[in-house]
């Protein structure tokens, strides 16, 4: 049935309500790119339009087969669909608005214009209540202004076309005023993106009532109307170097009788932009935080975590600034690469697990390399294990959310089950490619750095994979061993061999060859001869090659690593890309005092 502006619409039931929501979704989805372009508050990460559009798509998909005539039941279905699909700050607020609307029409099969005005006021209050620190000049203030206008004129409305057309004018004026209410908006010369998204929803409904059909509406003047100066992408111009709270974190909780106020109190100190929205059996939590895992640990005590999403807002912002990085890089914590390079190139790391004298640790989370090497000589038993599937899944999902494609490089599968576990976890992710790097430590680190640089320069996923595969094929790594005690302890060398090596002061050198198997390639008497033998191996393997890139790691042997760095500079004329402490994976098997030199060269 098509509604016409010649017909007075005196009531809305479930069928009409869904039609209006679908029309609203169409208008917002069409204008989502514009919302992304002007998204500068609370974080200029350029995703408000995508988040609100994703929320509306979830509603349309979930309610597509419903012919429910009761507005009570239809609004409840729409509210839960919004919660399930709510994305971002504005998406969560929109979901709470719809939950408040569903609460207001309880026990009602249809509503009149006066009913609608009353229910809209309740929905606006619920939206505001869901936010820990609501700001004037955002979507909540526009919703509040709109609902207040409706309430003040409720007695005048006799049909929905008049009600919505009149209140739309008020909402449009309110969204224009947001520019002057927040310094970030005024500086960029834009309105609040979430607030404008709400106005687009209203415009979609009004257009439907006037034209009688749902179709894409093109408003050539909509951008100049709301965007002062009409810049193509203001979000990309508001550069920030750091964020107080970096991760946009969302959880969907399912259960019964979930206490929203208790949840809000329990996580209020974990970050900002906190929104706790939903129904007693379904809650959406949105927060900007630096510790998503801790937030999950807290909220999981209240109900089952049905969905989790973590977006790195600093990465999203940097992508806007750099104008085009589309490929993310993931590795595991056997990859030796300094933290500053991981941060510079946004290299995500799945942490391995360590067990030291029965106590489990998460590598680089609650134990770092320095602490590990302090504990290792005193330990009776130490071992490593691959990252848990849950840890890998979280890293992958986050990276896939931040980038169009992801390339993941892991330590040699002959040395660990990490690669196989990564492949298993990634099987359901179409935009992720997993590679066996056939090395570990700085051998893996150099390959990861090559791939990350290709991604940072704007390479396509095919180009990044090609660079990574070439680096994997060309990378070589040699490791000097100071003591065989840990090889004996791990059963890789017999006690007799270990005693003879110690007595004769034999110092072996290992190379990780082919698929990553460790092979003894030299033995020397004493440290100095061992170092000379390693440099000789490097010299032989780089002869006739150009563009040498070196990296050095050490197992509590900084002095040795620095000597190798100086020799490399003198011998080959280049500084190592980096010198870093080796991961526990290398140190556990090589023991303290070990040092690794890796290099990549062009033919």
C-alpha positions, 0 to 999 in steps of 0.5 A, a space after each residue: 500500500 502506498 501512502 499519498 500526501 492527499 491522504 491524512 495518516 491518522 495512525 501508525 501500526 507495525 506495518 507502517 512503522 517498518 515502512 517508515 524505518 526502511 525509508 529512513 534507512 535508505 536516505 541515511 545509507 545514501 548519505 553515509 559517505 558525506 557523514 564519514 567526511 565530516 566526522 570530526 567528533 568525538 574522534 576524527 576517524 571517519 566512520 560515523 556514516 558507515 556505523 549508522 548505515 550498518 545499524 540501519 542495514 541490520 534493522 532492514 535485514 532482520 525485519 524483512 520478512 515480518 508482517 507484524 501489524 502491532 506497533 508494540 511487537 514491530 518496534 520491539 523487533 526493530 529495537 532488538 535488531 538495532 542493538 544486534 547491529 549497532 555500530 559506533 557511538 551514534 549507532 548505539 545512541 540510535 539503538 537506545 532511541 529505538 529501545 526507548 520508543 519500544 518501551 513507550 508503545 508497550 501494549 499499543 497496537 497502533 499510535 496516534 500523532 499525539 501518542 507519537 509525540 509522547 513516545 518520542 519524548 520518552 525515547 529521547 530521555 532514554 537516549 540521554 540516560 544511556 550516555 555517561 557524559 552527554 555533550 550539547 551539540 551532538 546527536 542527543 541534543 538534536 534528538 532532544 530538541 526535536 522531541 521537545 518541539 513535538 511535545 510542545 505541539 502535540 495537541 495541534 497534530 492530527 496527522 503524521 505528515 504534518 507532524 513529521 514535516 513540521 518537526 523536521 524543520 526544527 531538527 534541521 535548525 538544531 543540527 545547523 546549530 551544532 557547529 557553534 556548540 562544540 569547538 571541534 565542529 566550529 574549527 572544522 566548519 561542519 555540523 555533528 555527523 551523528 546529528 546530521 545522520 538523525 536528520 537524514 532519517 527524518 528526511 527519508 520518512 518525510 520523503 516517503 510520505 510525500 512521494 508514496 514510495 521508497 526510493 533513493 532520494 538525491 538532494 544535491 543541496 544537502 551537503 552545502 545545507 549542512 556543511 559550511 564550505 562543503 569540504 570533501 573530507 574534513 575528517 582527514 584534515 583534523 590531524 591528531 598524533 595521539 588519543 587519550 583512549 585509543 580503542 572504540 570497544 563494543 560488546 553485546 550482552 545477552 541474558 536476563 534482568 541485566 542491570 544497565 546502571 551497575 554495568 555503567 558504574 563498573 566500567 565508567 573509569 575505564 575510558 570515555 564515550 561510554 554508552 550502555 543501551 538496550 533492553 533487560 535481556 540485550 545490552 549494547 556497551 560502547 566505550 573508548 578505552 585503552 584496555 578492551 580485554 579488561 572491559 570485557 572481563 568486567 562486563 562478562 560478569 553481568 551476562 554472556 558476551 554475544 559479540 565483541 568489536 574493537 576498532 583502533 581509532 588512531 589507526 582509522 584516523 591515520 588511514 584518513 590522513 595518509 589517504 589510502 592505506 588499505 592493508 593491515 599487518 599481523 604477526 606473533 610475538 616470536 617476531 622480534 621488532 621494536 615497539 616503536 616500529 610496531 606502533 609506527 607501522 601499526 603491526 598487530 601482534 598475537 601473543 604467545 604463552 609462557 609457562 615458568 615453574 607452573 605460572 602462565 604468562 602472556 608474552 608482551 602483555 604481563 611479561 616482557 623480554 627483560 623480565 623473562 631473562 631475569 626469571 629464566 636462570 632461576 627457573 626449574 622449568 620453562 616452556 612456550 606455547 602458541 597463542 590461544 585461538 581466542 587471542 588470535 581471533 581478537 587480533 584478526 577481527 580487530 585488524 579486519 575491522 580497521 583495514 580492507 585486507 590483512 596479511 598475517 606473517 607467522 613463525 615457521 610452522 615446523 617450529 610451532 603450531 602458531 601458523 596452523 592455529 592462525 590458518 584455522 582461525 582465519 578460515 572464515 575471514 575472506 579479507 585475510 591472508 596468512 603466510 608461513 614466514 619460515 623464520 623466527 626472531 629478527 628473521 621474521 621481523 625483517 619480513 614483517 617490516 618489509 610487508 608493513 612498509 609496502 602496506 604503509 606506502 599504499 600497496 594493494 593486498 596483492 603487492 603487499 603479499 608479493 613483497 612479503 613472499 619475496 622477503 620470506 624467500 630472501 631472509 636469512 638468520 644466524 644465531 650464536 649460542 653462548 651456552 648449551 645448558 638450555 638445549 640440554 634441558 630441552 632435550 635437543 642436545 645430550 648431557 654428554 654433548 653439553 659437557 664436552 662443549 662446555 669443557 672445550 668452550 665450543 660455541 655453535 652457530 645455528 641457521 634456520 634453513 628451508 622451512 625453518 629447521 635449525 641447523 648447526 652451520 659452524 662451531 668455534 672455540 670461544 666468543 671472539 672466534 664465534 663472532 668472527 665465524 658469524 660475520 664470515 657467514 654473513 659475508 659469504 651469503 651477501 656476496 654479490 647482493 645489494 640493498 642489504 637490510 640487517 637486524 640484530 636481536 639478543 637474549 640478555 646480551 646487549 653488549 654482543 648485539 651492539 658489537 655486531 651492529 658496529 661490525 655490520 656498519 664497518 663491514 657492509 656500510 649500513 646501520 642495522 634496521 634495528 637492534 632489539 631484545 629477543 623474544 622468549 621463544 628464541 631465548 628459551 631454547 638458546 639461553 641467555 647470551 645468544 645473539 641473532 643476526 638476520 638480513 635481507 638482500 636484493 639479487 
